[in-house]
Amino acid sequence: MKILIADWDSFGDRDIEEVFAAKGFDVVKSPYVESEPEAVTTKQLADFAEAIDTHKPDCVFSYNFFPPISDICQQKNTPYISWVYDSPYMHLYSTSIENPVNRVFLFDAGMYQILAGRGIETVYHLPLGVNTARYNRQCGTPDRPKKPGHLDLTTGRLSLESDISFVGSLYTEERHRLYDRLNPDAYTGGYLDAIIAAQKHIYGADIISPMLTDDIIVGMLQSFPYAVEDDVTMTAREFYAQYVLARKVTSVERSEILSLIGQLFPDKKTLLFTNDSDVRFQNVKNIGAVEYYKEMPDVFRSTKINLNITLRSILTGIPLRALDIMASGGFLLSNYQAELCEHFTPGEHFDYYEDYEDLMTKIEHYLSHNSERKDIAAAGWEKIQREFDLSDRVDVMLECL
């Protein structure tokens, strides 16, 4: 089988190429750069179409779904497999999603149910997977761990070892601060603040979308207009819920949790790995962004408690970060997420918290119960080996061709 990969800087791009090659597939790549829709040039698309003509692949693959690639594949009658790991993801609302050549796999069952409920037949639900062979090469196994790498102190970086760590965005960067662009009237602003305050303490249920009444949406449109393109079916309600409010809830939640940890565990080493180097919390060391392939597995393996605080636009799905933590042999402490509890047993493979107080209690517990924590991390690693290997996920996707 010959597979053409749309080559962009995605998480997992090297892993999927390695798995394809291990299966004996002929893998070719064609560059695709898309930070914004207008960044995709006519020449780039022409080059991609030419790559299909030249290599005549059995299918095209990309992480995340790209309408221009789908349209090219439709013209060439070439199957297009995409695996979406981002949420929110506006391209799922493109009219190109219904191109018959598509096989669009969504990691979030909640989003799959929304799209399938609209009669879209080209979408499938498939939890994410990880390249266990790479993680085991780098981190070893629970019974034979490899010594983690250490960052060079001369460059201003610290040892990766810590008691508590969080890897991820706090959505404080300018491009993420969509909520700050709102300048609503007093009633609308107070209503939205109340939604945010309520949602950050509720796990397993989305109250944002149903709470956005028509009057509130009108108020938001007046201060922060949402102009939809002709080929995009995302409504104003969906945009405000997924891109504006869910992101704001997550930003507030992650910041409050890190602040609490710094206050309640001042003697513990807590590291934050995030893109915004200006973020500061008392007794929490902001290390900056972490490199996905070389550094991140060592962070997870070297941390006693790895936090997962899920972006609130992910309705039910298991974030890639949670799988990366367990694949590294690290201990995962997460918010409640429906699919995480469907595939893994709390207290056996990982653990979850119900609210801020419960999170602090469990941090204290697991920091003082080393054997229990290590046993849970080892069981999580074993579960990943059995049921979340990337090679098995590839087989499932190819069966749909």
Helices and strands as residue ranges (DSSP letters): E 2-7, H 13-22, E 26-31, G 37-39, H 42-55, E 59-63, H 67-76, E 80-84, G 90-93, G 95-98, E 102-106, H 109-116, E 123-125, H 132-139, E 140-141, E 144-145, G 153-155, E 162-167, G 174-176, G 179-181, H 186-199, H 208-211, H 214-223, H 236-239, I 240-245, H 246-264, E 270-273, E 284-286, H 296-302, E 303-308, H 320-327, E 332-335, H 338-343, E 351-353, H 356-367, H 370-387, H 390-399
